[in-house]
Amino acid sequence: MDSRSKWKATALLICLTTELAHCLPPVGNVVEAALQNTAAGPASAFETQYPPSNSESRLLIPESKPVYRVALEQDGHSSEQPFPQFDVGQFINGLEDLLGEEDNTDRAPEPVATEQSTDTGSPDPVQATTTAQLPETSAPIATTGSVTDSPQAEPSTTVVQEPVPTDPSHEVESDNPEAMNGQDIFQPVGTGPVPANIQSRSDHPVQNQHANTKDPIATNKFYAGLFLGTQTNATFAQPYSLSWSKGGGTLKSWGMSVSHIQPHMLAYGPKSEKIPGNPVQYYINPVGLQHLIFSAAELDQSSIMKIEQPKAFSAHAVIKRSEGSAQQITFPVVQGMGYTTAVYKDLQPVIESGVFFRKVVSAGSPRPGIFKSQVYLEDDTSWLLYATPADGKDPKFKLVSNSTLHGPQGFSGTIQVAKNPAGKSGEKFYDNSSGVYPVSGEVSGSVTGDVGNYRLTWTKAGKDVKGTPLIMFALPHHVQSFDGATKGRITDIHLRTTTKGNSTAVIGETWTMVQENLPVDIGFAPWSTTQGSVHELSAAARHAIIEAAPKELQQNISEQTALNSMYYSGKALSKFATLVYTVNQLGKNADLAADAFQKLKKSFDLFVQNKQENPLAYDAVWKGVVSTAGYNGDLNQDFGNTAYNDHHFHYGYFIQTAAIIGSLDPSWLAANKEWVNMLVRDAGNSIGNDPHFPFSRSFDWYNGHSWAKGLFESFDGKDQESTSEDTMFAYAIKMWGKTTGDASMEARGNMMLGILGRSLNNYFLMENDNANQPANFVANRVTGILFENKVDHTTYFGANLEFVQGIHMLPLMPHSPFTRRKEFVSQEWQAMFAESATNPASKVDGGWRGVLYANLALIDPKASWKFFTQPNFDYSWIDGGATRTWYLAFAAGLGGAP
């Protein structure tokens, strides 16, 4: 039997992961025979690079549509609900209905037909104004020096001010914000050290053993698999995935493996019986598949891998023959890279394939000094290999077996591989860019009026860098927003990404994207795409707010905010800040909110003074501000905050709270601005040369959204569970920038919201025509948890529909109508929560019912208003992170109140 037949007749891949909570039911004993070496004949299989374990197995058999279990990595993700459960009965017991409604039903009516949303579509092309000058070099670019630390600042001390009643006729925010003209969105928030009362610690539970840098490390970036734990987890550069073989896999290689997954290789979960269309619960890409491996004859068990120059869009993985050896292979790993590139230094190249070579054909030189081979694998895929030796001599690779290709001894130079699905046309583009490769990337951007431009620019290295353009892969949301010049450089090469549809190869070192209709006029008041910010509510709405507010204002603010969790504390602070604003500004009654406002400031001050149960510390290892909860041996505490999980969620609530407090009492800002800016710098820093924090820890400017997972080793890469809390962070820094007069921060928040509005509706919030997720998954409407390698329609705390959909709704804030389009909300509601659906919102228990009906205001504000104004309202329907008062204002502002 030839190797091609062997490929089609045998199991392709077994991936072993750790079995954790929330696993799906077992699928049975699908693997009965032990794995054997590939030389053993038809019974052979391709083994993952991971060490064997006794737990869950993943099996992918081509041509058989397999189903296998998916373990949700708990990695710091709590199984608790996203809001604390307070006994609201303590403050509403005996409360008579104050709104005078005569309708005694406890359910909202079926929503009426709503107006269809208008998609703004792709923006008109806007030409870039400058072009970056790229240095010519033949080696990876060295890192520049870091910024010198600033002198220690005095401790931040909050002076508790008397409440400042606001004249009801005075508006805190303007409907017509001052237009920005070319505002740079990446001006520094600050570069000084953290406040002195934040203790610095060097004993982080996860020590840095493999990232060779003294600069801050962006803990939540795509390349974390290269430096965490075993260093064998995949890094998803898109469209290629890379992982260090580290002596594992069938070939027992010590090189770097490269894989690219095609649609027919996906495995799908069971079909849902509760959702119209019966979508599959999940889909997953196989891991451990080694299409091609860059290795060397000298690599063995003494070899090590270090990570150099970890930045926002790139890192360099360096595999050394041994500790201290000068013989090494450097892999510049850059998001969207057109080739996988290996820079060899004095080693004998060995190119391997766990899929097996069918044939390798020498194909001449596309340009002097570059030698090309066409590589055909047994899975019917075609790859191109380009060698650029330092000495200019033909390396004359030899195919010594169906899995191994040998190069010359003592080789120095670059070897590149690229998958070519586009035949001769694609080959010409790859030929034209061969010999050069990206070594790093950066983002820049500006806002003029409500139009933003942002630019991704790559620094390149290699042979003839001035005369050779890069080829890079763009994601769908990039292509949609390209300006005219960038659109003109699109090729016909398309490669599937793992969880974001097809990528498109683009020629050039710079892309310019244009975001029109940025939500520059969103403030603290309810906002809609048709009316903008609504500061003046109807008399009926103001009456409802003022009648409902007193009992909620009487809640124990200190008790609900002084918790052992930054997440829950932040949500509660945000809840009360929004309540105070609603009564003060929308209800036009500053006196009613004055006492709660004073208590809110005192509660916030507990955190500024760092006297909460689990104080913050400055982590000098990875360089960030973390909760000390996880220093006790359990990194899962507080949703994994200590290991950098969810910082944009946690700190976004504090930032939004501060924005409201500062807008109502500007005198409060002086004593608190430094502390709040520290949170901004930790989760969303605006510059790359801050010695204390990395650039943009959470938000990924390439992927167009944030990643929640921090320093946890994961087979499936980073993940994001709550798109709405992602957008909340962008909204929070927009409003904090507006409150403090930081125009760059405000513009950056607007730009992030604009990008999120596009990317979320491409990848996470799925309308009927979504083309980026598998057709058999789209009817789920939301992705649930989107990993870099799989998508699972569930949550870490349960699989109820209201959980899975609702975590992408909360918190409902003024920006929600911008990122949750009407057409999407309408399709989701009708499929899942309408009275005729299998999971009607009227029958959902607890605080999730309130979340669902507040979300309903986006398409049917009158039905939402009727729900929240019904007599004998059950306050158990309001979750611990929201208030009925704000939901009334929210629905009213969107047109629900009479």
Secondary structure, DSSP 8 states (H G I E B T S, - for coil): --HHHHHHHS--EEEE----TT----------S----GGG-TT---B-SS---SS-EEEE-TTS----------TT--SS-SS----THHHHTT----S------SS--------------S------S--------SS----------------------------TT--SS-SS----SSEES---S--S---TTSEEES--SS--SSEE-SS---TTSTTGGGTSTTS-S-EE-SS-EEEE-TT-TTTT--SEEEE---GGG-EE--B-SSSTT--BSEEE---S--SEEEEETT-STT-EEEEE---SSEEEEEEESSTT-S-EEEEEEETTBSSEEEEEEEE-EEEE-SS-EEEEEE---SSTT-EEEEEEETTS-EEEEEEEETT------EEEETTEEE--TTEEEEEEEEE--SHHHHHHHHHHHTTEEEEEEEEEEEEETTEEEEEEEEEEEESSTTT---EEEE-HHHHHHB-HHHHTTEEEEEEE-SSS-EEEEEESSEEEEEE-S--TT--SS-EETTTEE-----HHHHHHHHHHHHHHHTS-HHHHHS-S-HHHHHHHHHHHHHHHHIIIIIS--HHHHHHHHHHHHHHHHHHHTT-SSS-EEEETTTTEEEEGGGGGS-TTGGGGGGGTTTHHHHHHHHHHHHHHHHHH-GGGHHHHHHHHHHHHHHHH-S-S--SSS-S-SSEETTTTEE----S---TT--EE--HHHHHHHHHHHHHHHHHHT-HHHHHHHHHHHHHHHHHHHHHTB--TT--SS-TTTGGGSB-SEEESSEEESSBTTB--HHHHHHTTT-S--TTHHHHS-HHHHHHHHHHHTSTTSSS-GGG--THHHHHHHHHHTTT-HHHHHHHHT-TT--GGGS-TT--HHHHHHHHHHTT---
